[in-house]
Amino acid sequence: MNRRLLLLVLPLLLAVAGCTTATDDDPAPLPAAAERPSPFKDCAALGTAPTAGADAAAPRAGGEALPELTLACFTGGAPVALRDVAGPAVINVWASWCPPCRKELPAFQRLSERAAGRFQVVGVNSRDSRNGAQSIGEDFGVRFPILVDQGEALQRALNRNAIPLTLFVDAQGRIRHVDATGALDDARLAELVRQHLGLAVPA
């Protein structure tokens, strides 16, 4: 009787052991939660210039060109050369672990909705986990395109080491202002867009 019981139990024990022991023949792991569909827009349209409104400022001399960097798009597809992002644009560097970044991201989402095709809002996710960035996008309803900069290349090129960091880029692709004052709200963002890009943000 004991032998019969052992013969019944032994295959069950071997099956259980097989679930916890890795072998070369193990199937691929299940996709991580971070591989669920991205909440962000893809980056395909970043090279298409917005239709600037009549209140756009005339081109001005000066300003620094965007750094010569190529960054991955959060949603995949072809990498994006930063200098190919068509301005006017507001570029926000952020991370999910940065409290001021989390505080201001909803304001950037509202800004992107009010841009009305006259300027672009682009995020650059810096030194972050994919899952952390994705969760923020889902929780805060962030939908604008996000580039990924795991090595802080943009911050290093600008000689800045703190985030959040926001760049205001004119239609010629030149940086008109870099803001590192902390979390920006709707009113301050609208004022900076008016002041540095010459564009009014609809209420």
Backbone hydrogen bonds in HBPLUS format (Angstrom, degrees):
<---DONOR---> <-ACCEPTOR-->    atom                        ^
c    i                          cat <-CA-CA->   ^        H-A-AA   ^      H-
h    n   atom  resd res      DA  || num        DHA   H-A  angle D-A-AA Bond
n    s   type  num  typ     dist DA aas  dist angle  dist       angle   num
A0005-LEU N   A0001-MET O   3.01 MM   4  6.30 157.6  2.06 150.6 156.6     1
A0006-LEU N   A0002-ASN O   2.92 MM   4  6.14 155.7  1.98 145.3 152.0     2
A0007-LEU N   A0003-ARG O   2.96 MM   4  6.23 152.8  2.04 147.2 154.1     3
A0008-LEU N   A0004-ARG O   3.10 MM   4  6.39 139.7  2.27 140.8 151.4     4
A0008-LEU N   A0005-LEU O   3.13 MM   3  5.13 126.1  2.43  94.1 108.1     5
A0009-VAL N   A0005-LEU O   2.90 MM   4  6.15 154.1  1.97 151.7 159.2     6
A0010-LEU N   A0006-LEU O   2.88 MM   4  5.79 159.9  1.92 151.8 156.3     7
A0012-LEU N   A0009-VAL O   3.04 MM   3  5.25 117.4  2.45 103.3 119.0     8
A0013-LEU N   A0009-VAL O   2.96 MM   4  6.31 155.1  2.03 157.0 164.9     9
A0014-LEU N   A0010-LEU O   2.98 MM   4  6.25 160.4  2.02 156.2 161.5    10
A0015-ALA N   A0011-PRO O   2.93 MM   4  6.11 150.4  2.02 142.7 150.8    11
A0016-VAL N   A0012-LEU O   3.01 MM   4  6.28 157.9  2.06 148.3 153.7    12
A0017-ALA N   A0013-LEU O   2.96 MM   4  6.17 162.3  1.99 148.9 153.9    13
A0018-GLY N   A0014-LEU O   2.99 MM   4  6.17 145.5  2.11 141.3 150.2    14
A0019-CYS N   A0016-VAL O   3.10 MM   3  5.39 143.9  2.24 105.9 115.7    15
A0020-THR N   A0017-ALA O   3.25 MM   3  5.58 147.6  2.36 105.8 114.4    16
A0026-ASP N   A0023-THR O   3.14 MM   3  5.38 168.5  2.16 110.7 113.5    17
A0035-GLU N   A0032-ALA O   2.94 MM   3  5.52 160.7  1.98 116.2 122.5    18
A0036-ARG N   A0033-ALA O   3.16 MM   3  5.73 156.2  2.22 119.8 120.3    19
A0041-LYS N   A0143-ARG O   2.79 MM 102  5.67 135.4  1.99 132.2 140.2    20
A0046-LEU N   A0043-CYS O   3.09 MM   3  5.53 167.7  2.11 119.5 123.3    21
A0048-THR N   A0045-ALA O   2.99 MM   3  5.35 164.1  2.01 115.7 120.8    22
A0086-ALA N   A0046-LEU O   2.80 MM  40  6.14 163.5  1.83 158.2 161.4    23
A0051-THR N   A0117-GLY O   2.80 MM  66  5.87 131.0  2.04 166.8 167.7    24
A0056-ALA N   A0053-GLY O   3.13 MM   3  5.65 159.1  2.18 120.2 120.4    25
A0175-ILE N   A0064-GLU O   2.60 MM 111  5.21 169.4  1.61 160.6 156.6    26
A0069-LEU N   A0067-PRO O   2.95 MM   2  5.63 123.4  2.28 109.0  92.6    27
A0082-LEU N   A0069-LEU O   2.76 MM  13  5.58 165.4  1.78 161.8 166.9    28
A0071-LEU N   A0080-VAL O   2.85 MM   9  5.32 157.5  1.90 150.5 146.0    29
A0080-VAL N   A0071-LEU O   2.73 MM   9  5.32 170.4  1.74 161.4 159.6    30
A0148-VAL N   A0072-ALA O   2.84 MM  76  5.36 153.7  1.91 151.7 155.3    31
A0076-GLY N   A0073-CYS O   2.96 MM   3  5.21 161.4  1.99 112.6 118.7    32
A0074-PHE N   A0146-ILE O   2.86 MM  72  5.59 173.2  1.87 163.3 160.9    33
A0084-ASP N   A0081-ALA O   2.76 MM   3  5.27 154.1  1.83 116.4 125.5    34
A0085-VAL N   A0082-LEU O   3.12 MM   3  5.51 164.5  2.14 111.3 116.2    35
A0120-GLN N   A0088-PRO O   2.97 MM  32  6.41 159.4  2.01 139.0 143.0    36
A0089-ALA N   A0169-VAL O   2.85 MM  80  5.07 157.1  1.90 142.8 147.7    37
A0169-VAL N   A0089-ALA O   2.82 MM  80  5.07 175.1  1.82 165.2 164.9    38
A0090-VAL N   A0120-GLN O   2.76 MM  30  6.17 153.4  1.83 155.7 164.1    39
A0122-VAL N   A0090-VAL O   2.92 MM  32  6.25 164.1  1.94 159.0 162.4    40
A0091-ILE N   A0167-LEU O   2.85 MM  76  4.98 162.5  1.88 146.8 152.2    41
A0167-LEU N   A0091-ILE O   2.76 MM  76  4.98 162.9  1.79 147.5 152.2    42
A0092-ASN N   A0122-VAL O   2.85 MM  30  6.30 159.3  1.90 161.8 166.3    43
A0124-VAL N   A0092-ASN O   2.77 MM  32  6.00 150.1  1.85 152.0 149.7    44
A0093-VAL N   A0165-LEU O   2.69 MM  72  5.03 175.9  1.70 164.7 166.2    45
A0165-LEU N   A0093-VAL O   3.27 MM  72  5.03 154.5  2.34 133.7 139.3    46
A0094-TRP N   A0124-VAL O   2.94 MM  30  6.23 157.8  1.99 149.8 155.2    47
A0126-SER N   A0094-TRP O   2.82 MM  32  5.88 164.0  1.85 159.6 165.0    48
A0098-CYS N   A0095-ALA O   3.26 MM   3  5.49 165.6  2.28 110.2 113.8    49
A0101-CYS N   A0098-CYS O   3.02 MM   3  5.27 120.7  2.38 105.8 121.2    50
A0102-ARG N   A0098-CYS O   3.08 MM   4  6.44 159.2  2.13 158.9 165.0    51
A0103-LYS N   A0099-PRO O   2.99 MM   4  6.23 152.4  2.07 149.0 157.3    52
A0104-GLU N   A0100-PRO O   3.06 MM   4  6.27 149.4  2.15 145.5 151.6    53
A0105-LEU N   A0101-CYS O   3.01 MM   4  6.05 141.5  2.16 153.5 162.9    54
A0107-ALA N   A0104-GLU O   2.92 MM   3  5.34 125.0  2.23 112.1 126.5    55
A0108-PHE N   A0104-GLU O   3.18 MM   4  6.59 147.9  2.28 150.1 159.7    56
A0108-PHE N   A0105-LEU O   3.05 MM   3  5.04 119.4  2.43  96.9 112.1    57
A0109-GLN N   A0105-LEU O   2.95 MM   4  6.29 151.0  2.03 153.1 161.7    58
A0110-ARG N   A0106-PRO O   2.98 MM   4  6.29 159.0  2.03 147.0 152.0    59
A0111-LEU N   A0107-ALA O   2.88 MM   4  6.10 150.4  1.97 140.7 149.7    60
A0112-SER N   A0108-PHE O   2.91 MM   4  6.15 153.8  1.97 145.1 151.3    61
A0113-GLU N   A0109-GLN O   3.09 MM   4  6.42 146.6  2.20 144.4 153.4    62
A0114-ARG N   A0110-ARG O   2.96 MM   4  6.24 144.1  2.10 145.0 155.1    63
A0114-ARG N   A0111-LEU O   3.11 MM   3  5.04 120.7  2.48  92.6 107.6    64
A0115-ALA N   A0111-LEU O   2.91 MM   4  5.98 115.9  2.33 142.5 158.6    65
A0118-ARG N   A0115-ALA O   2.87 MM   3  5.62 168.8  1.88 130.5 134.2    66
A0123-GLY N   A0145-PRO O   2.91 MM  22  6.20 173.6  1.91 160.8 162.6    67
A0147-LEU N   A0123-GLY O   2.76 MM  24  6.07 167.0  1.78 148.8 149.8    68
A0125-ASN N   A0147-LEU O   2.74 MM  22  6.10 159.5  1.78 168.9 161.8    69
A0149-ASP N   A0125-ASN O   2.82 MM  24  5.92 172.5  1.82 162.7 160.6    70
A0127-ARG N   A0149-ASP O   3.30 MM  22  6.52 154.7  2.37 123.1 127.0    71
A0133-ALA N   A0129-SER O   3.04 MM   4  6.31 167.9  2.06 156.1 158.3    72
A0134-GLN N   A0130-ARG O   2.90 MM   4  6.03 164.4  1.92 152.1 157.1    73
A0135-SER N   A0131-ASN O   2.92 MM   4  6.02 159.5  1.96 146.4 151.9    74
A0136-ILE N   A0132-GLY O   3.11 MM   4  6.35 157.4  2.16 146.7 152.3    75
A0137-GLY N   A0133-ALA O   3.02 MM   4  6.30 162.0  2.05 150.9 155.8    76
A0138-GLU N   A0134-GLN O   2.95 MM   4  6.25 155.7  2.01 151.0 157.5    77
A0139-ASP N   A0135-SER O   2.78 MM   4  5.93 168.7  1.79 154.8 158.4    78
A0140-PHE N   A0136-ILE O   2.86 MM   4  5.76 165.3  1.88 153.4 157.0    79
A0141-GLY N   A0137-GLY O   3.03 MM   4  5.51 114.9  2.47 128.9 139.6    80
A0142-VAL N   A0137-GLY O   3.02 MM   5  4.59 136.0  2.22 124.9 134.6    81
A0152-GLU N   A0149-ASP O   3.37 MM   3  5.54 169.8  2.38 111.0 112.1    82
A0156-ARG N   A0152-GLU O   2.98 MM   4  6.21 162.3  2.01 154.3 159.5    83
A0157-ALA N   A0153-ALA O   2.90 MM   4  6.07 155.1  1.96 145.6 152.6    84
A0158-LEU N   A0154-LEU O   3.04 MM   4  6.26 139.8  2.21 144.6 155.0    85
A0158-LEU N   A0155-GLN O   3.20 MM   3  5.14 128.0  2.49  92.8 106.2    86
A0160-ARG N   A0155-GLN O   2.86 MM   5  4.97 175.2  1.86 149.3 149.6    87
A0159-ASN N   A0156-ARG O   3.09 MM   3  4.87 156.2  2.14  98.8 106.1    88
A0166-THR N   A0179-ASP O   2.95 MM  13  5.06 160.3  1.99 145.4 151.3    89
A0179-ASP N   A0166-THR O   2.76 MM  13  5.06 166.8  1.78 152.7 156.0    90
A0168-PHE N   A0177-HIS O   2.91 MM   9  5.26 157.8  1.96 159.7 162.2    91
A0176-ARG N   A0168-PHE O   2.71 MM   8  5.57 165.2  1.73 167.9 172.8    92
A0170-ASP N   A0174-ARG O   2.91 MM   4  5.49 162.3  1.94 153.1 151.4    93
A0173-GLY N   A0170-ASP O   2.95 MM   3  5.37 159.9  1.99 117.7 120.6    94
A0189-LEU N   A0185-ASP O   2.95 MM   4  6.11 164.9  1.97 160.0 164.6    95
A0190-ALA N   A0186-ASP O   2.99 MM   4  6.17 164.9  2.01 151.2 155.2    96
A0191-GLU N   A0187-ALA O   3.01 MM   4  6.21 154.1  2.08 145.3 152.5    97
A0192-LEU N   A0188-ARG O   2.91 MM   4  6.16 158.1  1.96 151.5 157.0    98
A0193-VAL N   A0189-LEU O   2.92 MM   4  6.16 158.2  1.97 154.3 160.2    99
A0194-ARG N   A0190-ALA O   3.01 MM   4  6.18 158.7  2.05 144.2 150.2   100
A0195-GLN N   A0191-GLU O   2.82 MM   4  5.96 163.9  1.84 150.5 155.6   101
A0196-HIS N   A0192-LEU O   2.90 MM   4  5.82 166.5  1.92 147.5 151.1   102
A0197-LEU N   A0193-VAL O   2.89 MM   4  5.18 146.7  2.00 131.2 140.3   103
A0198-GLY N   A0194-ARG O   3.08 MM   4  4.56 130.7  2.33 110.8 119.0   104
